Amino acid sequence: MAPLPLAGIKVLDLTWVVVGPAAVRLLADFGATVIHVETGTRVDTARTVSPYKGGKPDPAMSVLSANMNANKLGVQLNLSTAEGRDVIRSLVAWADVVTESFTPSAMPAWGFDYESLKKINPGIIMMSTCLCGATGPLAGFAGFGNLGAALGGFVDYWGWPDRAPAGPAGAYTDYVAPRFIASSILAALEHRRRTGEGQHIDLSQAEAAMHFLTPALLRFGVDGVALPRAGNSDPVMCPHGVYPCKGDEEWVAIACQAPALWPKLAALIGEEARDPRFDTLLGRRRHAAELDAVVSAWTSQLEDDEVERLCQERGISAHALTTSAEALAEPNLADHFVWMEQSVMGSIPIEAPRIRLSRTPASVRKPGPALGEDNDYVLRETLGMGDEQIADLAIAGALE
């Protein structure tokens, strides 16, 4: 098998929670050697949210952390100590890339701003990401992805016209921005390969996410119209929504993606769908509430997989809604999860790489580490420390 495309690239990962770890995990999946630094004095937020192996809150049992940090080495350091910061400087000298996801004031306060890191390693690439970036009036604004979704315009746009804004579920920008982070690091690595120059990447998570609202932003820029909340409706597909089925809490999503498909769906539904108000796309959109009621009356008589089959046989986009429990058993997603043994939790599911390269496929080689799991290996093998140096670090509280 060909070597992984990022084999030989070394990353010092100081990011935490989801957005940074998820981005850097992509590099690790493709072969980069990643040393992920945590501290026990301020436990990573990713370790304090469910799911936990066994169901009881315990930072050591965080399945989220084990997923976000798969394929990484785990080091525990206390950066409030001078000795802990000295270890970071040694790792900067080793690394090709340093990643961090703190507010803009944190790294300079430790003496780890880009100019300081360049003095240690002139070719270093530093990636900094926070909610609003390092410049501008909101540069110091701290928060998680749910606030990023609010700032980026998603919360106001998401929901029903006659209800309060709903927003996307969870820390939305934490799961959107990693794609931009990873690609920017790859671009910086290519630039350094050509020129020998490192650089500093400043990435705003809210701005990165706004790319996914481009149609709404362009509409306002062109004619000053802010697109309203529209629930599940679509401007060019109707019907377009989620409809109840016969079983308990069973639903099916249907998108009639072309006007020519409506007669096929209407034939499935029967007499109620032959209302002349529904003959044209404009008519269906004007009477969308009545149309949704007709579709719901039909789907509620059938099992979700039967609606899916009937629609798909006629070229109509439809899929039964899948719960998180069902996703693990879904045949089409069977390769998306790999069961692995984690040092503390035992057997847990780890997400497989999301991207498949035919010649150099990524792989999951190990789950995310326990806190400080690889301290001894990194200090000895990567930094060449001996027993006395490691003991001095422990005495100084640098390994807490």
WODA-V847486 format. One record per helix or strand. SS is the DSSP state (2 for helix, 1 for strand). FROM is the first residue (numbers start at 1). TO is the last residue. Records with the same first field share a line. If there is no record, write none. Layout:
SS = FROM-TO, FROM-TO
//
This chain:
1 = 10-13, 33-38, 52-52, 62-62, 73-76, 97-100, 125-130, 200-204, 240-244, 251-255, 317-320, 337-342, 346-351
2 = 19-29, 45-48, 59-61, 63-68, 82-94, 104-110, 114-120, 145-152, 154-157, 172-195, 205-223, 259-269, 271-274, 276-278, 281-286, 288-299, 304-313, 324-329, 331-336, 375-382, 387-395
//
